Amino acid sequence: MKCLVTGASSGIGKDICKYLSVLSHEVIMVSSNKEKLVEACTEVGSNTYYVCDLTKDKEVDKLLKFIEKEKPDVIINNAGFGAFGYFDEVETEKEIEMINLNIIALHKITKVALKYMEKQNYGYILNVASSAGLMPGGPILSTYYATKSYVRSYTLSIYEELKSKNSNVVVSVLAPGPVDTNFNKVAGGSFSVKPLSSEYVAKCAIDNLFKKKMIIIPGLIMKLGVFFSRFTPTKLLLNIALKIQHKKRTKSS
Ligand SMILES: NC(=O)c1ccc[n+]([C@@H]2O[C@H](COP(=O)([O-])OP(=O)(O)OC[C@H]3O[C@@H](n4cnc5c(N)ncnc54)[C@H](OP(=O)(O)O)[C@@H]3O)[C@@H](O)[C@H]2O)c1
């Protein structure tokens, strides 16, 4: 199958590309930094890449045309970043970039892909959210949590719409907890628990996407955490989240 992966130059995206290559799929790797992307392509053994800054409208529009032409069978909307800080401290410009990348680009790519996939009644879309998107909120990482809630919410709605149409198109959401990637370096934080490896998360994501799973939560501890959070009052969850994020931020500064 022809697969397109955003955020393919590092972390979960790069490991998803590696795993798809192992499964003998063709991979088109997308990210904004050409140098990093070319290096990642060599590592993955792919010779197809597309440089695109997904925070920039015009560049996204060009990518959408490319996707409409190429019609990949599998789309992995993975590119994303976060930024630690109290809401009044984080620069608005950075938050808008985050919203453009984590929400707007992912939204537009999903819409374009869904249209041709529904027409051919075949295809797979994986939207990478986070366990953050399953929580009521995330103080000190507030905009990131909110973007991931958006991804979780609208992907699940599309899942139900496709089911009601008896469609063969698969839409899943990936909701990992901490994963060992460049995420913290970019976000300005550190993990308070041992992260999963991105190789493990990538394999779990792709295996479960192909099994048509609606929400993919890698790792037993995170699955249990999400399960028990359902019975925990919102105010307590917010307070726990604030304490965890505060520690993560302090540890890195
Ligand atoms: N690590 C975690 O703990 C964790 C947990 C839950 C969910 N996630 C989610 O997993 C996804 C992948 O993150 P990661 O952990 O693998 O982090 P990562 O190693 O920092 O990878 C992020 C990827 O996104 C790309 N990217 C960043 N800005 C971009 C832009 N403007 N345009 C196009 N691509 C851009 C980066 O490539 P370039 O720099 O080349 O553009 C890179 O390939 C994200 O959506 C993240 O929110 C991560």
The ligand as an SDF file (V2000), in Angstrom:
LIG
                    3D

 48 52  0  0  0  0  0  0  0  0999 V2000
    6.4010   11.8570   22.7860 N   0  0  0  0  0  0  0  0  0  0  0  0
    5.3150   11.7870   23.5160 C   0  0  0  0  0  0  0  0  0  0  0  0
    5.3750   11.6170   24.7430 O   0  0  0  0  0  0  0  0  0  0  0  0
    3.9520   11.8620   22.8770 C   0  0  0  0  0  0  0  0  0  0  0  0
    2.8460   11.4090   23.5980 C   0  0  0  0  0  0  0  0  0  0  0  0
    1.5940   11.4800   23.0390 C   0  0  0  0  0  0  0  0  0  0  0  0
    1.4310   11.9780   21.7470 C   0  0  0  0  0  0  0  0  0  0  0  0
    2.5140   12.4090   21.0550 N   0  0  0  0  0  0  0  0  0  0  0  0
    2.2960   12.9540   19.7010 C   0  0  0  0  0  0  0  0  0  0  0  0
    3.0380   12.1940   18.7840 O   0  0  0  0  0  0  0  0  0  0  0  0
    3.2850   12.9790   17.6180 C   0  0  0  0  0  0  0  0  0  0  0  0
    4.7490   12.8230   17.2220 C   0  0  0  0  0  0  0  0  0  0  0  0
    5.5590   13.4260   18.2080 O   0  0  0  0  0  0  0  0  0  0  0  0
    6.9330   12.8010   18.7100 P   0  0  0  0  0  0  0  0  0  0  0  0
    6.7560   12.5020   20.1320 O   0  0  0  0  0  0  0  0  0  0  0  0
    7.3880   11.7380   17.7910 O   0  0  0  0  0  0  0  0  0  0  0  0
    7.8500   14.1100   18.6510 O   0  0  0  0  0  0  0  0  0  0  0  0
    9.0950   14.5060   17.7350 P   0  0  0  0  0  0  0  0  0  0  0  0
   10.1630   13.4860   17.8210 O   0  0  0  0  0  0  0  0  0  0  0  0
    9.4040   15.9100   18.1410 O   0  0  0  0  0  0  0  0  0  0  0  0
    8.4930   14.5010   16.2580 O   0  0  0  0  0  0  0  0  0  0  0  0
    7.6620   15.5190   15.7740 C   0  0  0  0  0  0  0  0  0  0  0  0
    7.5970   15.4530   14.2600 C   0  0  0  0  0  0  0  0  0  0  0  0
    6.7190   16.4990   13.7960 O   0  0  0  0  0  0  0  0  0  0  0  0
    7.3900   17.2240   12.7660 C   0  0  0  0  0  0  0  0  0  0  0  0
    6.9810   18.6270   12.7360 N   0  0  0  0  0  0  0  0  0  0  0  0
    7.1320   19.5430   13.7310 C   0  0  0  0  0  0  0  0  0  0  0  0
    6.7300   20.7470   13.3010 N   0  0  0  0  0  0  0  0  0  0  0  0
    6.3210   20.5810   12.0070 C   0  0  0  0  0  0  0  0  0  0  0  0
    5.8100   21.4520   11.0170 C   0  0  0  0  0  0  0  0  0  0  0  0
    5.6470   22.7620   11.2610 N   0  0  0  0  0  0  0  0  0  0  0  0
    5.5070   20.9470    9.8010 N   0  0  0  0  0  0  0  0  0  0  0  0
    5.6910   19.6430    9.5240 C   0  0  0  0  0  0  0  0  0  0  0  0
    6.1660   18.7560   10.4270 N   0  0  0  0  0  0  0  0  0  0  0  0
    6.4790   19.2310   11.6460 C   0  0  0  0  0  0  0  0  0  0  0  0
    8.8770   17.1200   13.1110 C   0  0  0  0  0  0  0  0  0  0  0  0
    9.6800   17.2500   11.9490 O   0  0  0  0  0  0  0  0  0  0  0  0
   10.4440   18.5790   11.4520 P   0  0  0  0  0  0  0  0  0  0  0  0
   11.1250   19.1690   12.6330 O   0  0  0  0  0  0  0  0  0  0  0  0
   11.3450   18.0660   10.3970 O   0  0  0  0  0  0  0  0  0  0  0  0
    9.3790   19.4250   10.8720 O   0  0  0  0  0  0  0  0  0  0  0  0
    8.9510   15.6750   13.6100 C   0  0  0  0  0  0  0  0  0  0  0  0
    9.1220   14.7970   12.5300 O   0  0  0  0  0  0  0  0  0  0  0  0
    2.8770   14.4080   17.9670 C   0  0  0  0  0  0  0  0  0  0  0  0
    1.6200   14.6920   17.4080 O   0  0  0  0  0  0  0  0  0  0  0  0
    2.7930   14.3720   19.4880 C   0  0  0  0  0  0  0  0  0  0  0  0
    1.8830   15.3230   19.9890 O   0  0  0  0  0  0  0  0  0  0  0  0
    3.7850   12.3650   21.5930 C   0  0  0  0  0  0  0  0  0  0  0  0
  1  2  1  0
  2  3  2  0
  2  4  1  0
  4  5  1  0
  4 48  2  0
  5  6  2  0
  6  7  1  0
  7  8  2  0
  8  9  1  0
  8 48  1  0
  9 10  1  0
  9 46  1  0
 10 11  1  0
 11 12  1  0
 11 44  1  0
 12 13  1  0
 13 14  1  0
 14 15  2  0
 14 16  1  0
 14 17  1  0
 17 18  1  0
 18 19  2  0
 18 20  1  0
 18 21  1  0
 21 22  1  0
 22 23  1  0
 23 24  1  0
 23 42  1  0
 24 25  1  0
 25 26  1  0
 25 36  1  0
 26 27  1  0
 26 35  1  0
 27 28  2  0
 28 29  1  0
 29 30  1  0
 29 35  2  0
 30 31  1  0
 30 32  2  0
 32 33  1  0
 33 34  2  0
 34 35  1  0
 36 37  1  0
 36 42  1  0
 37 38  1  0
 38 39  2  0
 38 40  1  0
 38 41  1  0
 42 43  1  0
 44 45  1  0
 44 46  1  0
 46 47  1  0
M  CHG  2   8   1  16  -1
M  END
$$$$
